[in-house]
């Protein structure tokens, strides 16, 4: 006997799919652009989030770093977890969210900006922008698609 307790997924109309895709690109682009801007202006950045509210407004979600360890390092992984938890807590008021962090890319022999975007309708996008540190500042390589599993709307 088929399981009738679980609702069947309702396919999104093409217009809804296009809207969700546009909103994902918007928050992902905002996250990547903000990270690059912070790197160029400040020499780096700490994990942060971007939200797209019901009113269409993009907002940054930032948290204060915890106390540095004995060597003066900040736990960026814990900060990213805290940002994602804040996004999860407020997700009912968002159409889409993204979060960004600075990552090590051993396959590229360099570091990169990683950003992931999620839509409340279930869509996902993620990308990485490898970068090199030069005497003049940063040289950003071309954006590459990356994998991502839902974390904000994962229930």
FENMOLIN-V958621 format. One record per helix or strand. SS is the DSSP state (a for helix, b for strand). FROM is the first residue (numbers start at 1). LEN is the number of residues. If there is no record, write none. Layout:
# FENMOLIN-V958621
{{SS;FROM;LEN} {SS;FROM;LEN}}
This chain:
# FENMOLIN-V958621
{{a;14;29} {b;48;6} {b;58;4} {a;76;18} {b;94;12} {b;110;10} {b;124;11} {b;137;9}}
